[in-house]
């Protein structure tokens, strides 16, 4: 039981949970970079997702053609 308390980060003074550390880092990043930073990285992430979806579609079409040729 004592081991569980130590792992949770609540027993030892000065420790924080992963959730607390993430929130603290996110707040600092927002303070430092501002809204434009989040808009830019959001756009970049969306563009990458779009590229990956297109790659997946092309791969699926290629596999479908290969299977059709085998028949």
KOLMINU-318841 format. One line per field, with one value per residue (C-alpha): residue in one letter; x, y, z; residue number from 1. Coordinates in Angstrom, 2 decimals. Example, Ala and Ser with C-alpha at 12.3 -4.5 7.8 and 13.67 -1.06 7.14 Angstrom:
BEGIN
residu <- (a;s)
u <- (12.30;13.67)
v <- (-4.50;-1.06)
w <- (7.80;7.14)
num <- (1;2)
This chain:
BEGIN
residu <- (x;x;x;x;x;x;x;x;x;x;x;x;x;x;x;x;x;x;x;x;x;x;x;x;x;x;x;x;x;x;x;x;x;x;x;x;x;x;x;x;x;x;x;x;x;x;x;x;x;x;x;x;x;x;x;x;x;x;x;x;x;x;x;x;x;x;x;x;x;x;x)
u <- (0.00;2.82;4.32;1.08;1.14;4.72;3.92;0.93;3.22;0.99;3.05;6.40;6.60;7.60;6.38;3.66;1.61;2.07;-1.28;-0.17;3.14;1.37;-1.02;1.81;3.80;0.77;-0.01;3.60;3.64;0.38;1.80;5.06;3.81;0.22;-2.77;-1.01;1.37;-1.51;-3.24;-0.07;0.67;-2.99;-2.91;0.32;-1.16;-4.32;-2.33;-0.28;-3.44;-4.81;-1.57;-1.71;-5.32;-4.45;-1.47;-3.75;-6.28;-3.56;-2.18;-5.65;-6.25;-2.89;-3.64;-7.10;-5.57;-3.00;-5.71;-7.85;-4.88;-4.27;-7.79)
v <- (0.00;2.42;1.58;2.64;6.02;6.65;5.76;8.09;11.01;12.17;10.83;12.48;16.25;17.99;15.21;15.68;13.31;12.96;14.71;17.65;17.90;17.84;20.56;22.69;22.27;23.03;26.18;27.37;26.64;28.57;31.46;31.48;30.88;32.08;31.16;31.38;28.60;26.22;27.20;26.49;23.12;22.15;22.97;21.01;18.03;18.17;18.31;15.29;13.32;14.21;12.94;9.68;9.08;9.60;7.22;4.61;4.97;4.56;1.49;-0.06;0.57;-0.98;-4.11;-4.35;-4.16;-6.83;-9.16;-8.58;-9.38;-12.69;-13.91)
w <- (0.00;0.80;-2.59;-4.34;-2.57;-3.64;-7.26;-7.35;-6.48;-3.65;-0.74;-1.55;-1.35;-4.58;-6.88;-9.45;-11.54;-15.28;-15.72;-13.58;-15.44;-18.81;-17.78;-16.42;-19.64;-21.80;-19.87;-20.18;-23.92;-24.37;-22.39;-24.37;-27.92;-28.00;-30.12;-33.51;-32.50;-31.79;-35.03;-37.01;-35.44;-35.75;-39.46;-39.95;-38.14;-40.23;-43.45;-42.38;-41.58;-45.02;-46.64;-44.68;-45.67;-49.33;-49.03;-47.48;-50.29;-52.92;-51.16;-50.95;-54.66;-55.51;-53.48;-55.06;-58.57;-57.68;-56.39;-59.51;-61.77;-59.95;-60.73)
num <- (1;2;3;4;5;6;7;8;9;10;11;12;13;14;15;16;17;18;19;20;21;22;23;24;25;26;27;28;29;30;31;32;33;34;35;36;37;38;39;40;41;42;43;44;45;46;47;48;49;50;51;52;53;54;55;56;57;58;59;60;61;62;63;64;65;66;67;68;69;70;71)
